[in-house]
Amino acid sequence: MSAVSSQLICKTFPVGLLHCNCTLIGNTETGEALVIDPGGDADQIMAYVHQFNLRLVSILHTHAHLDHVMGAGALKQHTGARIAVPAADRFLWEAVEMQCRAFRLAYTPVPEPDDWLQDGDALALGGIALHTPGHSPGSTCFWFPQEHLLVAGDTLFRRGIGRTDLWGGDYATLEQSIRQKLYRLDQNTRVITGHGPDTLLGDEMRENPYIRG
C-alpha cells in the first residue's frame, strides 16, 4: 500500500488469469473507496477493502475487455457499489461472453452497469474521467489531479502502449489520445498501468519508443 496524500491510500495488485492491475483507492477520513478494473479475484479485493476499513462505493472500469471486468459482479453483490463503464465500450460489455470464448476462458456474467462514463465525468474521491480511445473505443483513464495520479488502464504502459488489434482498436486514435490527453498532464504524474509496473508520465514522454512527447 502507498499513500498518495495524507487522506488517500492507493494499492495496486494483479488479479485474474491475465494479471490485470486492479487498483483500490480509499479515503482514510471518510472511509469511502473505489476500485478500478476488478478483473477477477473478488475475494482478494474485498480482503483489502476490509483490511483498510474502507467502504466500497464505486467500481470503475477503464475499458470493457474481459480481463478488466470479470470481478465486477461479485463486488457488486458484496457491496452494492455502483458500476461505471465507458459508454463507447457498451458493445464490449454486452459481448463479454463472446470475448471469453475467443480467449477460451470461463465466462462469469457481468451485471448491467449503473453508469455509462463520458469524457470529463466527475468520479468519487476527486477523480476525473479522461476518454482516451484507441485500445478500445471507450478506453478511459482516471485522473486524480490533486494526487498527481493517473490510472491508465491499457492505454499507456511503461515503455509501451496498449494493443490495437482487438475489437475496435486503432493505433492512430491511440496515438492521438496519448499525445492530446495524457502528455499534456503534469510530467510528475504517477501512472498506474493496466498490466505491469507503474511509471512516470515524464519518463514516457521522453523514453517511450512508441509515442514520445
N, C-alpha and C positions, 0 to 999 in steps of 0.2 A: 504494500500500500504506500502511496505517496500523497502528501498534502500539496494541493495546488494553491491554497491560500490558508489563512487562519481558520476559515469556516468550511471550505470544501476539501473533501478527500477523493482520491481517484485510484481505482485499482483496475488493471487490465490483465486478462488471463485468457489462454486459448481454450476453446470449447468445441465440442462436436468432432466428428470423424475427420473433417477437413481443417481443423485447428484455426477456426476464425477467432480473431481477437474480440472478446467481449469486454466492455468497459462499464464499471459501476462508478457513478459519481454521486456523492452524498453530501448533504449539508449537516454538519455536526451540531448546529444550533437548533434547526427546525426538525431534524431527523428525516427530512424528505430525501428521496433518492430517485435517480433514473438509471436505467440500464440500456446500453446501446449494443445492438447486434447480438442478441442471445441465440447463437447458432446451435445450441444443444446444451446438455448437462444442466438442466434447470435446478436440480438439487444442489449442485455446486454453487450456482449463482445465489440461490436462496440462503445457503450456508454463510456466504459473505454478507448478505443483507442482514442476517440475524447477528453475525459476529460483530458488526459495527453499529448495531442497534438502530438500524435505518428502517424506513417505511417506503416501499417502492410505490411511486405514483405515476411513473411514465416508462413505457417500453418503446424505445426508438429504434428505427431501422435505417441504416444508410442506403440500403437498396434491398431488393426482394429476391436475390439469389438464394437458393436453398440453404447454403452453408451459413447464412446470416440470420435465418428466421426460425429454425426448427424448434427452438425452446420457447417461442412466444406463447403458445397455447398453454403450456404448463405454468408459466409465470403468471399469465392472466388468471388462471384458475386459482393459484395460490394467493394472489394479492389483490385482484380486481383492478390493477393498474391499467391505464389507457394505452392502447397500442396505436402507434403512429407510423405510417409508411409513406414514402414519397408517392405523390399522386400519379406521376408518369410511369411508375412501376406497377400499377394496378394489374396489368395483364400478366406480369410475372408472379405476383402474389396469388392470383387466381389459377396459375399454372404450376404451383409448387409440386404437385403430384407428377406432372409431366417432367419437370426438372429432375426429380428423384429417379424416375425411370431412365432418363438419359444417362445418369451417372451410376445407375444400378445400386441405388441406396434405398433403404427402407423409408417409407413415407409416413410422416406424422401429420395429421390435419392441422391447419392453422386457422384461427378464427378470423372473422371479419374485423378489420381494423376499426378503431373508434374515430381516427382522424387520418385524413389524407394530406400530407405535408406539401406546402408550396414554398417557393423561394422567399426568404425573409420572415418566415413564421417565427414567432417567439416560442421558446422552449422553457421547460422547467429549469430552475437554478441559473437563470440568466443566459441561457444559450440562444443561438440564432441558427436557423436552417439556411444553408447556402446550397442552392441547386447547382450541381456540378456534373451534368450529363456526360456520357462518353463510355464509361464502363458498362453502364446500362442507361436507358433513357431517363430514369428517375434518380440516379445516383445523387446523393445529398451528403454534404459534410456538415458537421455540427461544430459551430464556432462559439467559444466561451471567451469573449473579449477581455473581461476583467481578469481572467486567469491566464491569458495568452496560451490557450489550449484549443487544438483543433482535432476532432475525431474524424478522420478522413475516409473511413471505410476502404473500399478498393479503388478509390480514385488515385491516391498517391501512396507509394511505398518508399522505404529507404532505398534510394538509388534505383527506383523503379516506378512503374505505373501499372494500373490495372489492365488486364487483358481486354481486348475489344472484339474478340471472335465469338462471343456468346450472344444471346438473344438481344438485339437492339444496340449492340456495342458499335462504336465508331471512333476511330483514332483521331480524326481531325476535330471532332467535337470534344473529345477528352483533352486534347492539347489546348484548345481554346478555353475550356473550363479552368484548367490549372493556371494558365497564364493570366486570365482576366479575373478570376475569383480568388485563387489561393495565393499566387505570387504577389498580390497587392496587399496581403496582410503583413503584420509585423514579422520581420525576419527572425525574431527571437521566439516565435511561436513553437511550442512543443507539438509535434504531430504524432497522434496515435494512429497507426495504420491498421488496415483490415486483417493483415497477416504479417507476422514477423516483428522486428524491433521498431521502437519509436525512432523518431528523427527530429531534427530541427528544420524549420522551413527555409531558413537562410542557407543551410548546407545543401538542401535540394536545389535551390535556385542556382547555386554555384557548381554543384557536382553531379546532379542527376544526369546520366548520359542520354536520357530520352527527351527531357524537356528542361532546358536551362532558362533561368530568368534573364 
